[in-house]
């Protein structure tokens, strides 16, 4: 079967589910961030596949650039927060960061 | 099956394998290395979709920036003695079931939708055109995202200080 839009969409969907699995199951906050990056990459593959196979203009690629920029900003702030949690609790396990649990 | 198809299957298999290593490995350094290879694979997918500028951006920002940042996070937040490098997992069985269900729904939707077929032109260099779009159609988002990056930079520097309160 000729590789077309569906193949790229299937790849994006599987990558998304793998990232979601990492986000749900991992205890380490840094690994959860890695899962978030995987999800963002999956979404970006969809953007660019759609713009290639349906419109053939550059709108999806522009979105892709913005997505990468915002992912970088998010990763920087999230890692600063993780390091702060580590300094306070000497651990980055998310199930131990429960000070607000009452 | 032409060479485009072969390349797609090779790159897709590499990407999915690396992502699986990232998800299922217990060693956090293996997680990071799997993510590295997955980012390279996604850059290859971008090349196959004719997005040359985005592929270069992916390599520069994800592999060169975000992954190094994540590795810094690993190094700064792990004690390297004993079994602390291993990352635990929670609720593996229900999470796997939920993710498999979502994957099944997504794949079914993708296979059943009659996607419209456009005429596929040969890929052209996109860098010049993307630069033009940044300065015309996408000028406002471009400026907003610049301010957002500045705010994120200041915020990350503030939060990362040792005595942040």
Interface residues (C-beta under 8 A of the other chain):
Chain A: X2 X3 X5 X6 X7 X8 X9 X10 X11 X13 X14 X15 X16 X17 X18 X19 X20 X21 X22 X24 X25 X26 X27 X28 X29 X30 X31 X33 X34 X35 X37 X38 X41 X44 X45 X48 X49 X52 X53 X54 X55 X56 X58 X61 X62 X64 X65 X66 X68 X69 X70 X71 X72 X73 X74 X75 X76 X77 X79 X80 X81 X82 X83 X84 X86 X87 X92 X93 X95
Chain B: X4 X5 X8 X9 X12 X15 X16 X19 X20 X22 X23 X28 X31 X32 X35 X38 X39 X42 X45 X46 X49 X50 X51 X53 X54 X57 X58 X61 X62 X65 X66 X69 X70 X72 X73 X74 X76 X77 X87 X88 X89 X90 X91 X92 X95 X96 X98 X99 X100 X102 X103 X106 X107 X110 X111 X115 X116 X117 X118 X119 X120 X121 X126 X129 X130 X133 X134 X137 X138 X141 X145 X148 X149 X152 X153 X155 X156 X157 X158 X159 X160 X162 X164
